[in-house]
């Protein structure tokens, strides 16, 4: 099955493009490359058997935690995003939407290359 592509000029394309173009470039970079998790972590005890392990993104300041047992089983995890990282009002982004973010980033990268 062919991947869905958003038509340039469609309402959804324009909405995603405009919202992505307004994001700080660090946020856009993390959305495209993935987060740049620090090597340093903070460990908070939750119970005798379970700890919450925190790492920060060095680029966008997102924070991730994972809850690990003493035996290393992962019981839970979450990422806390900085304000404005998630684009409000656009709902869950599909693959085709993320393609548009990459197109925005490419335009920015090209503009900064000279
Ligand atoms: Zn990040």
Backbone and ligand atoms as CSV (ligand in chain L), in Angstrom:
chain,resi,resn,atom,element,x,y,z
A,1,UNK,N,N,0.847,-1.204,0.000
A,1,UNK,CA,C,0.000,0.000,0.000
A,1,UNK,C,C,0.878,1.247,0.000
A,2,UNK,N,N,0.583,2.160,-0.871
A,2,UNK,CA,C,1.381,3.390,-0.961
A,2,UNK,C,C,1.105,4.277,0.248
A,3,UNK,N,N,2.147,4.940,0.688
A,3,UNK,CA,C,1.980,5.862,1.811
A,3,UNK,C,C,1.126,7.049,1.375
A,4,UNK,N,N,0.340,7.488,2.305
A,4,UNK,CA,C,-0.512,8.639,2.026
A,4,UNK,C,C,0.344,9.912,1.959
A,5,UNK,N,N,0.037,10.737,1.005
A,5,UNK,CA,C,0.760,12.005,0.866
A,5,UNK,C,C,-0.261,13.136,0.903
A,6,UNK,N,N,0.077,14.152,1.678
A,6,UNK,CA,C,-0.828,15.314,1.719
A,6,UNK,C,C,-0.578,16.178,0.491
A,7,UNK,N,N,-1.660,16.570,-0.140
A,7,UNK,CA,C,-1.558,17.403,-1.326
A,7,UNK,C,C,-1.125,18.807,-0.930
A,8,UNK,N,N,-0.087,19.292,-1.571
A,8,UNK,CA,C,0.373,20.658,-1.358
A,8,UNK,C,C,-0.766,21.624,-1.643
A,9,UNK,N,N,-0.997,22.560,-0.757
A,9,UNK,CA,C,-2.056,23.536,-0.968
A,9,UNK,C,C,-3.377,23.129,-0.330
A,10,UNK,N,N,-3.487,21.858,0.114
A,10,UNK,CA,C,-4.720,21.460,0.800
A,10,UNK,C,C,-4.763,22.145,2.165
A,11,UNK,N,N,-5.950,22.208,2.753
A,11,UNK,CA,C,-6.104,22.885,4.047
A,11,UNK,C,C,-5.209,22.257,5.106
A,12,UNK,N,N,-5.185,20.925,5.137
A,12,UNK,CA,C,-4.387,20.243,6.162
A,12,UNK,C,C,-2.890,20.525,5.945
A,13,UNK,N,N,-2.454,20.484,4.688
A,13,UNK,CA,C,-1.048,20.755,4.381
A,13,UNK,C,C,-0.680,22.153,4.873
A,14,UNK,N,N,-1.509,23.122,4.523
A,14,UNK,CA,C,-1.215,24.510,4.909
A,14,UNK,C,C,-1.227,24.689,6.422
A,15,UNK,N,N,-2.178,24.046,7.091
A,15,UNK,CA,C,-2.277,24.183,8.554
A,15,UNK,C,C,-1.024,23.619,9.221
A,16,UNK,N,N,-0.601,22.435,8.771
A,16,UNK,CA,C,0.587,21.809,9.361
A,16,UNK,C,C,1.828,22.634,9.018
A,17,UNK,N,N,1.929,23.044,7.775
A,17,UNK,CA,C,3.115,23.794,7.334
A,17,UNK,C,C,3.273,25.078,8.145
A,18,UNK,N,N,2.175,25.810,8.279
A,18,UNK,CA,C,2.237,27.090,9.003
A,18,UNK,C,C,2.561,26.892,10.473
A,19,UNK,N,N,1.966,25.864,11.081
A,19,UNK,CA,C,2.236,25.613,12.499
A,19,UNK,C,C,3.689,25.177,12.687
A,20,UNK,N,N,4.183,24.325,11.804
A,20,UNK,CA,C,5.566,23.826,11.924
A,20,UNK,C,C,6.566,24.955,11.698
A,21,UNK,N,N,6.250,25.851,10.782
A,21,UNK,CA,C,7.159,26.959,10.478
A,21,UNK,C,C,7.293,27.909,11.670
A,22,UNK,N,N,6.292,27.920,12.554
A,22,UNK,CA,C,6.328,28.806,13.725
A,22,UNK,C,C,7.045,28.171,14.916
A,23,UNK,N,N,7.280,26.864,14.858
A,23,UNK,CA,C,7.943,26.193,15.984
A,23,UNK,C,C,9.387,26.675,16.105
A,24,UNK,N,N,9.914,26.758,17.335
A,24,UNK,CA,C,11.349,26.978,17.476
A,24,UNK,C,C,12.089,25.866,16.737
A,25,UNK,N,N,13.197,26.210,16.110
A,25,UNK,CA,C,13.898,25.220,15.277
A,25,UNK,C,C,14.353,24.015,16.100
A,26,UNK,N,N,14.626,24.225,17.402
A,26,UNK,CA,C,15.016,23.102,18.273
A,26,UNK,C,C,13.879,22.071,18.371
A,27,UNK,N,N,12.654,22.557,18.462
A,27,UNK,CA,C,11.512,21.650,18.575
A,27,UNK,C,C,11.352,20.861,17.280
A,28,UNK,N,N,11.491,21.598,16.182
A,28,UNK,CA,C,11.352,20.966,14.874
A,28,UNK,C,C,12.427,19.882,14.701
A,29,UNK,N,N,13.631,20.211,15.115
A,29,UNK,CA,C,14.747,19.273,14.998
A,29,UNK,C,C,14.474,18.010,15.816
A,30,UNK,N,N,13.968,18.172,17.026
A,30,UNK,CA,C,13.652,17.005,17.858
A,30,UNK,C,C,12.522,16.186,17.248
A,31,UNK,N,N,11.561,16.854,16.656
A,31,UNK,CA,C,10.436,16.127,16.065
A,31,UNK,C,C,10.904,15.298,14.879
A,32,UNK,N,N,11.946,15.749,14.211
A,32,UNK,CA,C,12.417,15.068,13.017
A,32,UNK,C,C,13.516,14.054,13.337
A,33,UNK,N,N,14.452,14.443,14.187
A,33,UNK,CA,C,15.591,13.560,14.482
A,33,UNK,C,C,15.387,12.690,15.706
A,34,UNK,N,N,14.403,13.022,16.523
A,34,UNK,CA,C,14.275,12.395,17.829
A,34,UNK,C,C,15.015,13.237,18.860
A,35,UNK,N,N,14.746,12.970,20.106
A,35,UNK,CA,C,15.335,13.796,21.168
A,35,UNK,C,C,16.802,13.469,21.383
A,36,UNK,N,N,17.483,14.446,21.958
A,36,UNK,CA,C,18.910,14.304,22.266
A,36,UNK,C,C,19.026,14.114,23.779
A,37,UNK,N,N,18.798,12.877,24.224
A,37,UNK,CA,C,18.764,12.612,25.669
A,37,UNK,C,C,20.151,12.741,26.280
A,38,UNK,N,N,20.194,13.369,27.412
A,38,UNK,CA,C,21.475,13.562,28.095
A,38,UNK,C,C,22.002,12.233,28.627
A,39,UNK,N,N,23.305,12.187,28.847
A,39,UNK,CA,C,23.915,10.993,29.437
A,39,UNK,C,C,23.653,10.910,30.939
A,40,UNK,N,N,23.338,12.030,31.532
A,40,UNK,CA,C,23.132,12.081,32.979
A,40,UNK,C,C,21.670,11.798,33.298
A,41,UNK,N,N,21.413,11.001,34.305
A,41,UNK,CA,C,20.047,10.785,34.722
A,41,UNK,C,C,19.878,11.088,36.203
A,42,UNK,N,N,18.640,11.298,36.573
A,42,UNK,CA,C,18.282,11.480,37.982
A,42,UNK,C,C,17.394,10.313,38.369
A,43,UNK,N,N,17.687,9.690,39.486
A,43,UNK,CA,C,16.913,8.535,39.930
A,43,UNK,C,C,16.149,8.895,41.208
A,44,UNK,N,N,14.833,8.815,41.123
A,44,UNK,CA,C,13.981,9.063,42.293
A,44,UNK,C,C,13.377,7.744,42.740
A,45,UNK,N,N,13.544,7.388,44.009
A,45,UNK,CA,C,12.883,6.169,44.488
A,45,UNK,C,C,11.378,6.368,44.540
A,46,UNK,N,N,10.625,5.390,44.029
A,46,UNK,CA,C,9.158,5.435,44.106
A,46,UNK,C,C,8.670,4.552,45.254
A,47,UNK,N,N,9.199,3.329,45.253
A,47,UNK,CA,C,8.908,2.368,46.327
A,47,UNK,C,C,10.217,1.658,46.631
A,48,UNK,N,N,10.186,0.668,47.525
A,48,UNK,CA,C,11.401,-0.112,47.804
A,48,UNK,C,C,11.870,-0.842,46.566
A,49,UNK,N,N,10.933,-1.184,45.704
A,49,UNK,CA,C,11.244,-2.012,44.533
A,49,UNK,C,C,11.324,-1.221,43.225
A,50,UNK,N,N,10.908,0.018,43.236
A,50,UNK,CA,C,10.760,0.728,41.969
A,50,UNK,C,C,11.353,2.129,42.023
A,51,UNK,N,N,12.023,2.492,40.927
A,51,UNK,CA,C,12.631,3.820,40.837
A,51,UNK,C,C,12.169,4.515,39.569
A,52,UNK,N,N,12.107,5.817,39.627
A,52,UNK,CA,C,11.782,6.631,38.448
A,52,UNK,C,C,13.088,7.254,37.954
A,53,UNK,N,N,13.429,6.957,36.695
A,53,UNK,CA,C,14.688,7.414,36.107
A,53,UNK,C,C,14.380,8.522,35.110
A,54,UNK,N,N,14.920,9.704,35.368
A,54,UNK,CA,C,14.660,10.877,34.538
A,54,UNK,C,C,15.852,11.210,33.659
A,55,UNK,N,N,15.577,11.594,32.416
A,55,UNK,CA,C,16.606,12.206,31.566
A,55,UNK,C,C,15.987,13.424,30.884
A,56,UNK,N,N,16.837,14.388,30.565
A,56,UNK,CA,C,16.392,15.609,29.899
A,56,UNK,C,C,16.900,15.624,28.465
A,57,UNK,N,N,16.119,16.207,27.580
A,57,UNK,CA,C,16.599,16.441,26.217
A,57,UNK,C,C,17.473,17.700,26.234
A,58,UNK,N,N,18.666,17.572,25.708
A,58,UNK,CA,C,19.605,18.695,25.716
A,58,UNK,C,C,19.220,19.759,24.684
A,59,UNK,N,N,18.323,19.409,23.780
A,59,UNK,CA,C,17.979,20.347,22.719
A,59,UNK,C,C,16.675,21.103,23.037
A,60,UNK,N,N,15.620,20.386,23.359
A,60,UNK,CA,C,14.305,21.040,23.494
A,60,UNK,C,C,13.812,21.102,24.931
A,61,UNK,N,N,14.556,20.494,25.859
A,61,UNK,CA,C,14.198,20.512,27.282
A,61,UNK,C,C,13.004,19.634,27.633
A,62,UNK,N,N,12.629,18.719,26.744
A,62,UNK,CA,C,11.645,17.702,27.132
A,62,UNK,C,C,12.273,16.859,28.246
A,63,UNK,N,N,11.408,16.278,29.082
A,63,UNK,CA,C,11.885,15.389,30.135
A,63,UNK,C,C,11.198,14.042,29.976
A,64,UNK,N,N,11.975,12.982,30.110
A,64,UNK,CA,C,11.405,11.641,30.014
A,64,UNK,C,C,11.634,10.909,31.320
A,65,UNK,N,N,10.648,10.176,31.760
A,65,UNK,CA,C,10.902,9.276,32.885
A,65,UNK,C,C,10.475,7.863,32.535
A,66,UNK,N,N,11.190,6.936,33.142
A,66,UNK,CA,C,10.838,5.525,33.033
A,66,UNK,C,C,10.856,4.963,34.438
A,67,UNK,N,N,9.865,4.147,34.762
A,67,UNK,CA,C,9.801,3.512,36.079
A,67,UNK,C,C,10.321,2.088,35.958
A,68,UNK,N,N,11.429,1.833,36.659
A,68,UNK,CA,C,12.099,0.540,36.583
A,68,UNK,C,C,12.061,-0.156,37.941
A,69,UNK,N,N,11.863,-1.475,37.895
A,69,UNK,CA,C,11.965,-2.257,39.123
A,69,UNK,C,C,13.433,-2.608,39.355
A,70,UNK,N,N,13.714,-3.151,40.526
A,70,UNK,CA,C,15.085,-3.568,40.843
A,70,UNK,C,C,15.604,-4.586,39.834
A,71,UNK,N,N,14.694,-5.392,39.288
A,71,UNK,CA,C,15.095,-6.395,38.289
A,71,UNK,C,C,15.150,-5.824,36.876
A,72,UNK,N,N,14.853,-4.547,36.738
A,72,UNK,CA,C,14.999,-3.896,35.442
A,72,UNK,C,C,13.767,-3.893,34.570
A,73,UNK,N,N,12.652,-4.394,35.111
A,73,UNK,CA,C,11.423,-4.349,34.300
A,73,UNK,C,C,10.929,-2.910,34.223
A,74,UNK,N,N,10.498,-2.524,33.026
A,74,UNK,CA,C,9.956,-1.177,32.883
A,74,UNK,C,C,8.448,-1.204,33.098
A,75,UNK,N,N,7.998,-0.432,34.071
A,75,UNK,CA,C,6.581,-0.457,34.452
A,75,UNK,C,C,5.791,0.708,33.874
A,76,UNK,N,N,6.484,1.751,33.514
A,76,UNK,CA,C,5.775,2.903,32.970
A,76,UNK,C,C,6.765,3.904,32.427
A,77,UNK,N,N,6.271,4.809,31.597
A,77,UNK,CA,C,7.143,5.848,31.068
A,77,UNK,C,C,6.289,6.979,30.522
A,78,UNK,N,N,6.877,8.134,30.436
A,78,UNK,CA,C,6.180,9.272,29.847
A,78,UNK,C,C,7.214,10.309,29.441
A,79,UNK,N,N,6.816,11.155,28.517
A,79,UNK,CA,C,7.642,12.301,28.143
A,79,UNK,C,C,6.839,13.554,28.443
A,80,UNK,N,N,7.491,14.478,29.112
A,80,UNK,CA,C,6.852,15.760,29.414
A,80,UNK,C,C,7.468,16.792,28.474
A,81,UNK,N,N,6.631,17.363,27.636
A,81,UNK,CA,C,7.131,18.266,26.588
A,81,UNK,C,C,7.122,19.712,27.049
A,82,UNK,N,N,8.046,20.507,26.535
A,82,UNK,CA,C,7.992,21.934,26.849
A,82,UNK,C,C,6.749,22.553,26.212
A,83,UNK,N,N,6.325,23.659,26.778
A,83,UNK,CA,C,5.134,24.346,26.283
A,83,UNK,C,C,5.337,24.709,24.805
A,84,UNK,N,N,4.346,24.416,23.987
A,84,UNK,CA,C,4.429,24.775,22.584
A,84,UNK,C,C,5.038,23.697,21.701
A,85,UNK,N,N,5.540,22.622,22.321
A,85,UNK,CA,C,6.172,21.557,21.528
A,85,UNK,C,C,5.116,20.802,20.714
A,86,UNK,N,N,4.055,20.436,21.387
A,86,UNK,CA,C,2.961,19.753,20.701
A,86,UNK,C,C,2.100,20.821,20.043
A,87,UNK,N,N,1.794,20.623,18.800
A,87,UNK,CA,C,1.013,21.635,18.096
A,87,UNK,C,C,-0.454,21.450,18.465
A,88,UNK,N,N,-0.988,22.437,19.163
A,88,UNK,CA,C,-2.377,22.337,19.606
A,88,UNK,C,C,-3.313,22.457,18.401
A,89,UNK,N,N,-4.477,21.926,18.526
A,89,UNK,CA,C,-5.566,22.087,17.556
A,89,UNK,C,C,-5.413,21.271,16.271
A,90,UNK,N,N,-4.310,20.549,16.121
A,90,UNK,CA,C,-4.155,19.784,14.879
A,90,UNK,C,C,-4.404,18.297,15.086
A,91,UNK,N,N,-4.638,17.900,16.323
A,91,UNK,CA,C,-4.871,16.494,16.608
A,91,UNK,C,C,-3.593,15.683,16.491
A,92,UNK,N,N,-3.749,14.373,16.478
A,92,UNK,CA,C,-2.599,13.488,16.368
A,92,UNK,C,C,-2.014,13.594,14.965
A,93,UNK,N,N,-0.693,13.745,14.892
A,93,UNK,CA,C,-0.056,13.871,13.582
A,93,UNK,C,C,0.144,12.501,12.952
A,94,UNK,N,N,-0.237,12.389,11.705
A,94,UNK,CA,C,-0.016,11.152,10.954
A,94,UNK,C,C,1.329,11.244,10.226
A,95,UNK,N,N,1.726,10.131,9.640
A,95,UNK,CA,C,2.994,10.092,8.905
A,95,UNK,C,C,3.052,11.191,7.854
A,96,UNK,N,N,1.949,11.370,7.141
A,96,UNK,CA,C,1.914,12.382,6.077
A,96,UNK,C,C,2.103,13.786,6.656
A,97,UNK,N,N,1.633,13.980,7.892
A,97,UNK,CA,C,1.809,15.284,8.545
A,97,UNK,C,C,3.274,15.502,8.915
A,98,UNK,N,N,3.903,14.446,9.395
A,98,UNK,CA,C,5.318,14.558,9.768
A,98,UNK,C,C,6.187,14.796,8.529
A,99,UNK,N,N,5.753,14.291,7.388
A,99,UNK,CA,C,6.460,14.584,6.131
A,99,UNK,C,C,6.492,16.087,5.889
A,100,UNK,N,N,5.383,16.742,6.188
A,100,UNK,CA,C,5.303,18.192,5.971
A,100,UNK,C,C,6.277,18.909,6.900
A,101,UNK,N,N,6.376,18.430,8.144
A,101,UNK,CA,C,7.322,19.051,9.086
A,101,UNK,C,C,8.748,18.934,8.550
A,102,UNK,N,N,9.038,17.790,7.938
A,102,UNK,CA,C,10.363,17.593,7.351
A,102,UNK,C,C,10.575,18.558,6.181
A,103,UNK,N,N,9.522,18.791,5.415
A,103,UNK,CA,C,9.611,19.737,4.288
A,103,UNK,C,C,9.906,21.142,4.806
A,104,UNK,N,N,9.261,21.517,5.908
A,104,UNK,CA,C,9.515,22.832,6.522
A,104,UNK,C,C,10.969,22.898,6.971
A,105,UNK,N,N,11.411,21.833,7.629
A,105,UNK,CA,C,12.779,21.817,8.146
A,105,UNK,C,C,13.796,21.911,7.011
A,106,UNK,N,N,13.491,21.234,5.928
A,106,UNK,CA,C,14.388,21.278,4.766
A,106,UNK,C,C,14.499,22.708,4.239
A,107,UNK,N,N,13.385,23.401,4.164
A,107,UNK,CA,C,13.410,24.805,3.725
A,107,UNK,C,C,14.281,25.645,4.647
A,108,UNK,N,N,14.140,25.414,5.957
A,108,UNK,CA,C,14.923,26.186,6.944
A,108,UNK,C,C,16.405,25.838,6.822
A,109,UNK,N,N,16.689,24.553,6.708
A,109,UNK,CA,C,18.092,24.101,6.612
A,109,UNK,C,C,18.767,24.688,5.368
A,110,UNK,N,N,18.039,24.697,4.265
A,110,UNK,CA,C,18.585,25.265,3.026
A,110,UNK,C,C,18.842,26.752,3.189
A,111,UNK,N,N,17.909,27.455,3.835
A,111,UNK,CA,C,18.037,28.912,3.998
A,111,UNK,C,C,19.237,29.254,4.875
A,112,UNK,N,N,19.597,28.350,5.800
A,112,UNK,CA,C,20.687,28.638,6.734
A,112,UNK,C,C,22.042,28.164,6.231
A,113,UNK,N,N,22.028,27.482,5.092
A,113,UNK,CA,C,23.241,26.828,4.624
A,113,UNK,C,C,24.284,27.824,4.115
A,114,UNK,N,N,23.822,28.947,3.583
A,114,UNK,CA,C,24.773,29.887,2.956
A,114,UNK,C,C,25.515,30.742,3.977
L,1,ZN,ZN,ZN,14.111,17.176,22.364
